[in-house]
Amino acid sequence: MSKYDIVKKIKNRELTRRQMLKAAAAAGVVATTMPMQSMAQGSVNHFTWGGYDDPYMAGSFVEKHGEEALQFSIFGDTEEAFMKMRGGYVPDTMHPCYNDIIRWARADLLHPFDTTRLSNWGDLYTDLKYMPMVRWNNNVWFAPIDWGDTSICYRTDLVTKNTDSWEMLWDKKLKGKIAVLDSAEDAWYATAIYMGMDIGRMQDFTVEDVAKVYDKMREQRSLVRLYTSDMTTLAQALASGEVAAAMTWNETQWSVNSEETPTAFMSPKEGTLTWVCGASIHKDAPNLDLAYDLVDALISYDTGLYLVGEWGYGHSNQKAFESFSADDLAERGLASDPMAHLAKGKFGNQPSDEIHNAIQQGWEEMVSGF
């Protein structure tokens, strides 16, 4: 059975994505994703996060052009994606987040959008379309798609202390039972929030400030069992009890929570790291027409229903998001008003190249044991 056949079963309610993940966890199966080694002629190559290589996230594109027209390549975080493209890798479309856009545009990696080619553009939340990072230098570089939080998903039957604070990830009683996202864009910024730093004013940060955050993270390192950016791996580790607390996105709690695996997704008293991610087009996209079609599918009503309903993330399509009841959204950790939800979180704005490079270099040193 092809992957698209599986997601069609999800669409037809023959199988839910949560059922798939739980069945895989129970069987001890770990889902992995391999980058495409070659791209089919006449296809679009979407460069995205591990786990997002799900064809029904662009179901209308697949229905229009066929399954072979959609190919995926995978990155662990957007710094990896940036460096690979700077080295000459040319996908058609990419899946960056809001604070990557200006850096990518300045590096001459992006094709500015002609939004008249996106039939679903008018259905997106206006505030998302006018985020400062979406529009820069009189051009639109980014189509917002998914949004959510980075916080802690924890087993309520295994953790009883510090359930309202990032401090949980430094709890020595949980040594060997903690997982952290393998990405400075999440882990460093979350630690800075825990330390009381204002990540919305990255322009004020110094290299010394970056180092202070890494000093705190080194205190945590001996407690961590797992560094990973794969949401399925995190979900399975929580479901099996391999880890009791994991820095993760809100998908994980929605995927695994049950009577057998009771979990909660924390709203830390220090603040939640909030993000908006979306689609951009490479300036040298080999298949520009297909790239526009793919982006249009990613921001569509159908994809919005799927992303909110099966993944538990917010979506930029207002019509799709408003199709869910307040109870349905609350179950996924989402507010009925997306702008209110996002306003409660903490966004990191674009740091200088010096600070960005210090964060990335520090992360590589920290996870390598230095």
N, C-alpha and C positions, 0 to 999 in steps of 0.2 A: 504494500500500500504506500502510495506517495505521501510526502508530508502535507501536500495540499488536500489530499483525500482525508487526512486526519483532521485538519482544521475545518473542513466542510462538515465532518461529523460533529465537531464542536458547535458550528453554526446551526446545525439541524437539531441540536440538543440531544444527540445520541450519546455524546461524551462531552464532559466539561474539561477545561484545561486543568482545573483543580483535581479532578479525578485522575487525569493523566499523571500529574506530579506526585500525587499520593500513592498511586499504584507503583510508580517508578521507585519512590522512596522505600515502600514496603518490600519491593523485590531487590533492593540494594543496587538499583541501576543508576548510574551517573550519566546524565546527558552531556554530551560534548559537541562542540561545533568546530568544524575545520574550515579555514579559509578556502575559497574556490581557487583552484590552480589555473583554471582557464575559464574564459567567459564565452558563452554561446554567441555566435554572430547574430546581431539584431537584438541583443538583450541589454538590459540596464544592470549595472553593477552597483549595488547599494552597500556602502561601507558603514557598518553599524556596530553597536554594542553586542557582545556575546549574549545570546538569549533572545535578541530581537530579530533573529533570522526566521521569522514566522510569516509565511506568505499571506495569511489572512489579515495581517496588519495592512496589507495593500490588496485586499480581496478583489476590489473592482478593477484594479490593474491586471491581475491574473486572469480574471474572467474576460477581459477585453483582449489581452495580448497572448494569453497562454502561460502555463507554468514555466516553460523554458525561457521566457522573456525576462524573468526576474531572477537575478543571481545575487548572492550575498558574499561579502568578505567581512571579516570580523576584527575589531580592535578591543583591547582590554580597557583602555581609557582614551580620552581625547588627546592627551599628549602623545601617546603612541601613534594615533592616527595622524596628528600634525607632522610628526617627524618622518613618518613613512611617506606622506605626500610631499614634504619638502625634499625628500630623497628621490622623487620622480614617480611615485605611484599615482596613477590617475584613475580613480573611480568615476562614475557618473554622478552619483549623489552620496551625501554623507549625513551622519546623524550627530551633529555637535550639540552643545548646550549653550545657553545664552551668553555665558561669560567667555566662550571661545571665539565668538564671531569676529570681533574687531581684530584680534590677533591674526585670525585666518585671512581676513580681508586685506589687512596690511601686508601679509605675506604673498598676496596676489594668487590665492588659491581658489577664490570664489567667483562664480558668475552671478552678476546682479539679476534679481528676479524681475521679469515682466509679469506683474501680478494679474494682468488681464488674461494671461494664459492659464490661470488657475480658477476653474469654475466654482470651487468651494471657498475661495478666499473671503468672500463676503459673509460666510457663515461663521467665521472665527470671531472669538471674543475681541472686541475692539481694543481693550487695554493690552491684550497680549500682542496684537499686531503693532502696537505703538510703544512697546518696550524699547528703551534706548538702544539696546544691543541689536534689535531687529533692524532698525533703520540707522545707518551711519553714512556720513559723507554723501547725503542726498540719494542713497540707494537702499533697496531692501535686499538683505543678504540671507535671510533666514525665515523659514515658515514654521512657526511654533506648532508643535504637535502634542507632546506629552508633558505632564507636569506632576510633581509630587514632592516627597520629603525624603531626606536621609536622616534616619534616627536609629533607635535600637529596637529590634524585635527580640523578645525574650520569652522563655518558657515560664509561665506563671506557676507551674508546679515545681520548678527547680530554683527559682530566684524569688527571694522575699525582701531583699534589702536594696535601697537606693533605686526604687522603681520610678522615680521622677527626675533622675539626674544622669548626665553623661558619666558621672562617677562610677556607674556600674561597670564600665569597661576598664576600670582600674582596680576593681575589687579583687584582692588577693585570694579570697575564698573561692573565686571562680577561675583560678589558674588552670589553664588547659581546657577551659570550656568557653572561651571567647573567640569570636570571629570578627575580623575587621576587613572592610572593603580595600582591595588592593589598588588604591587610586589616591593620589595626593589631593585630587579635586574633591574627594569626599573626606578622607581621613584627616588630612591636615586642617581643613576648614572646620570640621566638626570639633577637633581638639581646640582650635582657636576660640570657638564659641564657648566651649567648656571653661576656658581660661578667662572668659570675660572680655575678649577682644572684639572690636567692632569690625567685622569683615565687610561691612558696607562702605568702609573708608580705607580700602586697600592702598590708596594713594599715600596714606600716612605711615604705612608700615616700613620698617627698616630691615636690613639683613639680620640684625640682632634680634628683632622680633620673630623672624622666621626660625632662627636657631632656638629661641626659648620654647617655641611650640614643639620642635623636635626633641628637645630635652624632656619635655613631658611625655611625648610618645615613646621615648626609649624606656621610660619607667613602666610602660604598658607592655613592651615587646615580649618579655619573658612569660607573660600571662596568656599570650595569644596562641591558640592552636592552629588557626587557619587565616591566611590572607587570600582573598579571592574576589574577583569582580563578577563571578557567575552566580546569578540569582538562584538557579536550580540547585547548584551545589550548596548554597546557604540554606535553602529550604529543606533539602534532604538532611543536612547536618542538624538542623533544629528538630526535624521530625524524628530522627533516630536518637536524639539526646546526646549526640557527639558534642554539640555545643549547646550552652544554655542561654547565651546572649550574643547577638550578632548585630554589628552595624550594617544596615541594609536599607533598601527602599521599601515603600509601603506594599509593593507586590508580595513580598515574602510572607507577611502576616496574613494577608488575604488568601494566599495559596495554601498555607499549612494549618491554619487555625481550625481546631475541631475538639470534640470531647476527648479524643485520644491524645491530641497534641495541643493542649491549651496554651495559647500565646497572646501576647499583647504588644502593641506598637506604641512606644513611648512618646509622650509630648514633654521633652525635658524642660525643667524649670529654667535652664539657661538659654533655651531657644532651640528650635529645629532648623537644620540646614535645608533650605528649600531650593528647588531647581525647576527650570523650564528647558526642555530640549526640543529639537525639531529637525528640519531638513534643509540642507543647502545643496547647491549644484556646483560641481567643480568647473573652474573656468575653461578647462579643456575637455569637458565631458564628451566622450566619443558619440553618444546618442542623445543629443539635447532634447529632441522631441519626446523620446521615451522618458527622459529624466523629468520633464514637466508633467507627463502623465502619471509618473510614479508619485511625485510630490502631491499632485492633486488627489490621488487615491489616499495617501497617508493622512491628509487633513479632511477626509470625507466623513459624512454622517455614518456610513457603515463601519468604517474603521473606528470612529469614536465610540460606537456602541460596543464593538469588540474589545477595545482597549480598556474601557471603564468596566464593562461587564465581566470579562474573563481575566484581565490582568490586575484590575484594581487601581489603575492610574487615572489621573485626570486627563482630559483631552480638550484640545483647543476649540473643537467644533461646538458652538453653543447649542445648536439644535439637538445634537447627540447627547450632550451632557445633561440638558434639561429634560431628556426622556427618562431619567432615573429619578426615583422618589428620594426624599430626604433620608428615609430609612436605608434604602439601598446604598446611598452614598456614605452614610455614617458607618455602615458595616465595612466599607472599604477605607475608612479613615479620611473621607473627603467631605468638605463642607458643601452645602447647597450653593453657596456663592463662591466661585473660584477665586475672585479677586480678594475677597475677605480672607480666604484660606491662605493665599499666597502672601498677603500683607502681614499675617501673623508670623510667618517664617523669617529666616535671615538669609539674604542673598549676598554672595560675595561679588563685589564689582571687579572690573578688569584691573589687575595689578600692572605695574610697570614691568618691562621685560626683565629688569634686574631682579625684582622680587619674584616674578614667575619662575625664572631660571633657578633662583635660590630654593624655592619650594620644591621644584622637580629634582634638582640635584640632591637636596636633603632627603627626599623620599627614597631615592635609589640607595643612598648610603645607609639610611635607617633600616630598610628591609633587608639589606645585605649584611647587617650586623655591625655596622660602624657607628 
